[in-house]
Amino acid sequence: MKKELFGTTVSGESVFAYTIKNEAASITILNLGGIIRDFTVNGISIVGGYSSVSDYEADISHQGALIGRVANRVANARFEMDGRLYELPKNNGENCLHGGNVGFDRRIWTVTDTKDNEITLTLHAEDGEEGFPGALNVTVIYRLEGGDLLIDYTAIPESKTPIALTNHAYFNLNGFGDTIDSHVLTLYADRYTETDSAILPTGNRPAVVGTPFDFTSPHAIGSRLNDSFKGYDHNFILNPTTCDTVCGVCLPLIATLAADKLIMNVYSDQKGVQLYTANFLGGRPDFSGGIQRVRRGAVCLETQTEPGAISRGEIFYDKGEVYKHRTVYSVKAGRKE
């Protein structure tokens, strides 16, 4: 484990980079936002990252960051709990996206433990922070074993509150600079969450068969995109059939992503995954090394609860009730077929 000063925030807080390496891979984690700044496998850097703290502060795409208190969109930036209405910041049109203006991705996390292949970060969110009720204590563990990256989330509220966490890593298994249109994706999901023009759930969960959302058999991500359907930003409702033991835990296989030299299997205990093809990526800041960001230059596979669950009262946790979430991104050498 290597620790070094990465920079300083505009408010004067120190940001440190923690790097774990083994023969197959390396990861670098920042205490700012719990960000995965880099994930390199077989010499290929596969996660988008920036070269300075100021670039992360300027970024609005949540590159590599831990997302909370509630991932995805909260319709009309409000929700009801136990008969009381809570108002949240409107940072995505009329809606609240990824926890508000200062979500978990903008916070400095405390590193409480490090091992040769593991780092533990914690965060305390105050009652009323970004409009959310109840103080919340969050612990996230990153563990690297070979090319397998485990993200283990635990959150315990001090009073009732909604919780839905994820990580917003942007992947390009060929390295960055070109699109992921040729990446071949398999998703073990038979339905998806239909959305409206504001990317909010309509309440319908159509079958994927016969639609551009059918990844039950592998095909190139860009093969069904055109001028009228330019990219994915949708939750897929998972129905995995295979479980494997990875990083010491048994998890369902939910997705496989394959490129020219690498293959990534995604395992998770969550019921959904947001497929986002970086439809709005572009402009500045550049990625590390001066690599320009391009539309559909990366793909996100954000394991999660279904968007809109907060409006249905499905993600509320009582005082002391434990939220758990595990995901493994398992990367190895291989080629798409």
C-alpha positions in Angstrom: 0.0 0.0 0.0 1.4 3.3 -1.1 0.1 6.6 0.3 0.9 10.0 -1.2 -0.5 13.5 -1.2 -2.6 14.0 -4.4 -3.5 17.6 -3.8 -5.7 20.1 -1.8 -9.3 21.0 -2.2 -10.4 24.6 -2.7 -11.4 24.6 0.9 -8.0 23.5 2.0 -8.6 19.8 2.7 -5.8 17.4 1.9 -6.5 14.7 -0.7 -4.4 11.5 -0.5 -4.0 8.7 -3.1 -3.7 5.1 -1.9 -2.3 2.6 -4.4 -2.5 -1.2 -4.2 -0.5 -3.3 -6.6 -0.1 -7.0 -7.4 1.3 -8.9 -10.3 -1.9 -8.6 -12.4 -3.4 -5.2 -11.5 -3.3 -2.0 -9.5 -5.9 0.4 -8.1 -5.6 4.0 -6.8 -8.2 5.2 -4.4 -8.7 8.8 -3.3 -10.1 9.8 0.1 -12.0 12.5 -1.9 -15.3 10.8 -2.7 -13.8 7.4 -2.2 -12.9 7.8 -5.9 -11.3 5.0 -7.9 -8.8 7.2 -9.7 -7.2 4.4 -11.6 -7.7 0.6 -12.1 -5.0 -0.9 -14.3 -5.1 -4.5 -15.4 -2.4 -6.1 -17.7 -1.0 -2.7 -18.3 -4.3 -1.2 -19.5 -5.9 1.7 -17.5 -9.6 0.9 -17.6 -11.2 3.5 -15.3 -11.5 7.1 -16.2 -9.6 9.5 -13.9 -8.1 13.0 -13.6 -4.6 14.3 -12.8 -5.6 16.9 -10.2 -8.0 17.7 -7.4 -9.2 20.7 -9.2 -10.2 18.6 -12.1 -12.3 16.4 -9.8 -13.9 19.5 -8.2 -14.8 20.8 -11.7 -16.1 17.4 -12.8 -19.9 16.9 -12.9 -19.8 13.3 -14.2 -19.0 11.6 -10.8 -16.0 9.8 -12.3 -15.1 6.7 -10.2 -16.8 8.1 -7.1 -18.9 6.6 -4.3 -22.5 7.8 -4.6 -25.0 8.4 -1.8 -27.1 9.0 0.2 -29.4 7.9 -2.6 -28.0 7.0 -6.0 -29.8 7.9 -9.2 -32.7 10.4 -9.5 -35.2 11.3 -6.9 -38.3 12.7 -8.8 -39.1 16.3 -8.1 -36.3 16.4 -5.5 -38.7 15.3 -2.8 -39.9 12.2 -1.0 -42.3 11.3 1.8 -41.4 9.3 4.9 -43.8 8.6 7.7 -46.1 11.3 6.6 -43.5 14.0 6.3 -42.3 15.6 3.1 -38.5 16.1 2.6 -37.1 18.5 0.1 -33.8 17.9 -1.6 -31.5 20.0 -3.9 -32.6 20.2 -7.5 -29.4 19.5 -9.3 -30.8 17.6 -12.4 -33.5 19.8 -13.8 -36.4 19.5 -11.3 -34.9 16.3 -9.8 -32.2 15.4 -7.3 -29.4 13.3 -8.7 -26.8 11.2 -6.9 -27.4 12.6 -3.4 -27.5 16.3 -4.2 -25.1 19.2 -4.6 -22.6 17.8 -2.1 -23.2 14.1 -2.2 -20.9 11.5 -0.8 -18.8 11.9 -4.0 -17.8 15.4 -2.9 -16.9 14.6 0.7 -13.6 13.7 2.3 -13.7 10.2 3.6 -11.7 8.9 6.6 -9.3 6.1 5.9 -9.6 3.9 9.0 -7.6 0.8 7.9 -5.2 -0.3 5.2 -3.8 -3.7 4.4 -1.5 -4.9 1.6 -4.6 -5.5 -0.7 -7.4 -3.5 1.1 -8.4 -0.1 2.1 -11.3 0.9 4.4 -13.0 4.3 4.2 -15.7 5.7 6.5 -18.0 8.7 6.3 -20.4 10.3 8.8 -23.4 12.1 7.2 -25.2 14.4 9.5 -29.0 14.6 10.0 -30.4 17.0 7.4 -27.3 16.8 5.1 -28.5 17.6 1.5 -32.1 17.5 2.9 -31.9 13.8 4.0 -33.1 12.9 7.5 -31.1 11.0 10.0 -27.4 10.8 10.6 -25.7 7.9 8.8 -22.4 6.1 9.2 -21.0 4.5 6.1 -18.1 2.1 5.6 -16.7 1.1 2.3 -14.0 -1.5 1.7 -12.0 -1.8 -1.5 -10.1 -5.1 -1.9 -7.9 -6.1 -4.8 -7.1 -9.8 -5.5 -5.4 -10.3 -8.8 -7.7 -8.5 -11.3 -10.7 -8.8 -9.0 -11.9 -5.5 -7.3 -14.3 -6.0 -4.4 -16.4 -3.0 -3.2 -18.1 -3.8 0.1 -20.6 -1.3 1.4 -22.1 -1.1 4.9 -24.3 1.7 6.2 -26.0 2.1 9.6 -28.4 4.9 10.3 -28.8 6.7 13.7 -32.5 7.2 12.8 -34.7 6.2 9.9 -33.5 7.3 6.5 -33.3 6.2 2.9 -30.1 4.5 1.7 -29.0 3.4 -1.8 -25.3 3.4 -2.6 -23.2 2.7 -5.6 -19.9 3.4 -7.4 -19.8 5.5 -10.6 -16.7 4.1 -12.3 -16.5 4.7 -16.0 -14.9 1.7 -17.8 -13.2 1.4 -21.1 -11.4 -2.0 -21.4 -9.4 -0.8 -24.4 -8.1 2.2 -22.5 -9.4 5.7 -23.0 -9.6 7.8 -26.1 -12.1 6.0 -28.2 -15.7 4.8 -27.8 -17.0 1.6 -26.1 -19.4 1.0 -29.1 -17.5 -2.2 -30.0 -17.4 -3.6 -26.4 -19.5 -6.7 -26.3 -21.9 -6.8 -23.4 -24.0 -9.6 -21.8 -26.5 -8.6 -19.1 -28.3 -11.3 -17.1 -31.6 -9.3 -17.0 -34.9 -10.0 -18.6 -36.6 -6.7 -17.9 -35.6 -3.1 -17.6 -37.0 0.0 -15.9 -38.7 2.2 -18.5 -38.0 5.9 -18.2 -39.5 9.1 -19.5 -37.8 12.1 -21.2 -36.4 13.2 -17.8 -34.9 9.7 -17.3 -37.4 9.1 -14.5 -39.2 5.7 -14.1 -42.6 5.5 -15.7 -43.6 2.5 -13.5 -43.4 0.1 -16.4 -40.9 -2.8 -16.5 -41.0 -4.1 -20.0 -39.4 -7.4 -21.1 -36.1 -6.8 -23.0 -36.8 -9.4 -25.6 -37.2 -7.9 -29.1 -35.9 -4.5 -27.9 -32.5 -2.6 -28.0 -32.3 -3.5 -24.3 -31.9 -7.2 -24.9 -28.4 -8.1 -23.8 -29.3 -11.6 -22.7 -27.0 -12.8 -25.5 -23.8 -10.9 -26.1 -23.7 -8.1 -28.7 -21.8 -4.9 -29.2 -23.1 -2.0 -27.2 -23.2 0.3 -30.2 -24.9 -2.1 -32.6 -28.4 -0.9 -31.8 -27.7 2.8 -31.4 -28.7 5.3 -34.0 -29.7 8.9 -34.4 -33.0 8.4 -32.6 -31.5 6.1 -29.8 -28.1 7.5 -29.0 -27.2 5.6 -25.8 -28.3 3.8 -22.7 -29.0 5.3 -19.3 -31.3 2.6 -17.9 -31.7 0.3 -15.0 -31.8 -3.4 -15.8 -33.7 -5.8 -13.5 -31.5 -8.7 -12.9 -32.2 -12.4 -13.0 -28.8 -14.0 -12.7 -28.5 -17.8 -12.8 -24.8 -18.3 -11.9 -23.0 -17.6 -8.6 -19.2 -17.7 -8.2 -16.9 -17.2 -5.3 -14.8 -14.1 -6.0 -12.7 -12.2 -3.4 -13.8 -14.7 -0.9 -17.6 -14.1 -1.3 -20.2 -15.9 -3.3 -22.0 -13.5 -5.6 -24.3 -13.8 -8.7 -22.8 -13.1 -12.1 -24.8 -10.2 -13.5 -22.9 -9.0 -16.5 -19.9 -9.7 -18.8 -18.1 -7.0 -20.7 -15.6 -7.9 -23.4 -13.2 -5.9 -25.4 -10.1 -6.5 -27.6 -7.7 -7.6 -24.8 -9.7 -7.8 -21.6 -12.9 -9.3 -20.2 -14.7 -8.1 -17.1 -17.3 -10.1 -15.2 -19.5 -8.1 -12.8 -20.9 -9.8 -9.7 -23.3 -8.3 -7.3 -26.0 -9.0 -4.6 -28.1 -6.0 -5.9 -31.3 -6.4 -7.8 -30.5 -3.9 -10.5 -27.6 -2.4 -12.5 -27.6 1.0 -14.3 -26.1 0.7 -17.8 -24.9 4.2 -18.7 -22.9 4.7 -21.9 -21.5 8.1 -21.1 -24.0 9.8 -23.4 -23.0 13.3 -22.2 -19.3 12.8 -21.7 -17.1 15.3 -23.5 -15.5 18.7 -23.0 -13.2 19.3 -20.1 -11.5 18.4 -17.8 -9.4 15.9 -19.9 -8.6 12.5 -18.4 -5.1 11.9 -17.0 -2.4 12.2 -19.6 -4.4 14.8 -21.6 -6.8 12.2 -23.1 -9.9 13.9 -24.3 -13.3 12.8 -23.1 -15.6 11.6 -25.9 -19.3 10.8 -26.0 -19.7 7.1 -25.3 -16.0 6.9 -24.4 -16.8 4.7 -21.4 -19.5 2.5 -19.9 -20.8 2.5 -16.4 -22.3 -0.6 -14.7 -23.7 0.8 -11.5 -25.1 -1.9 -9.2 -28.0 -0.6 -7.3 -31.6 -0.7 -6.1 -34.2 0.2 -8.7 -34.5 3.9 -9.4 -37.7 5.4 -8.0 -37.7 3.0 -5.1 -37.5 5.9 -2.7 -40.9 7.2 -4.0 -42.3 3.7 -3.3 -41.0 3.6 0.3 -38.7 0.6 -0.5 -35.3 1.8 0.7 -35.9 3.2 4.2 -33.8 1.8 7.0 -34.7 2.1 10.7 -32.2 3.1 13.4 -29.5 0.5 13.6 -30.7 -1.5 10.6 -27.8 -2.5 8.5 -27.6 -1.8 4.8 -25.2 -4.1 2.9 -24.1 -4.2 -0.7 -21.3 -6.1 -2.4 -20.0 -5.9 -5.9 -17.0 -7.3 -7.6 -15.5 -6.2 -10.9 -13.4 -9.1 -12.1 -11.0 -8.4 -15.0 -8.8 -10.8 -16.8 -7.1 -11.2 -20.2 -9.3 -12.2 -23.0 -10.9 -11.2 -26.2 -14.4 -10.4 -27.4 -16.0 -13.0 -29.6 
